[in-house]
Amino acid sequence: MDEKQIVESLKQHDPEAFRLVYDKYHQRLVYLSYGIVHNTEDAEDIVQEVFIDVYDAIYSFKQESKLSTWLHRITMNKSYNLLRYKRVHNIFTKLEDSLLQRADKSDDSEEKDEKIEQLHKAIAALPKRQNMVFTMFFYEKLPQKEIAEIMGVALPAVEQLIFRAKQNIRKNVKDIN
């Protein structure tokens, strides 16, 4: 079966075609993802998501490139999205931990609550679009591409909004202290 036939079978949701594609590309995609995220479990999860996307979005594959190229691109995008999510998550966690550690020194739980409240106020003080994007990305864990579709903006705009939101949170938390 050539690639064109495989793609047509995939569009018909033929389980044999999916099995064939899975068997042929699964391990390569895991290696690709692992090379980016450096975590076996994350790489496996990403590749599972890739195959779910293939099932859901095969109709959007225009066959302007090889199927393997399309699969690699999806895998790379998902891997980099995970890294971006973890980076934002780590920044937020470090800010919260830092505030908690400062509050721990005084052992005053009321002060801890106040510091956490201040961090949440910093997030709430973000401009509307930054707050929306930050909330969808950090709390709802939506991929940036999906956020872009929801908001009707380009992917680079979402990336920029997340970057600005992080900067504003840092600034507002520094101003609070």
WOBELDA-V734851 format. One record per helix or strand of 3 or more residues. SS is the DSSP state (~ for helix, > for strand). FROM is the first residue (numbers start at 1). TO is the last residue. If there is no record, write none. Layout:
BEGIN
ss->SS from->FROM to->TO
ss->SS from->FROM to->TO
END
This chain:
BEGIN
ss->~ from->3 to->11
ss->~ from->15 to->37
ss->~ from->40 to->60
ss->~ from->67 to->106
ss->~ from->109 to->124
ss->~ from->128 to->139
ss->~ from->144 to->151
ss->~ from->155 to->176
END
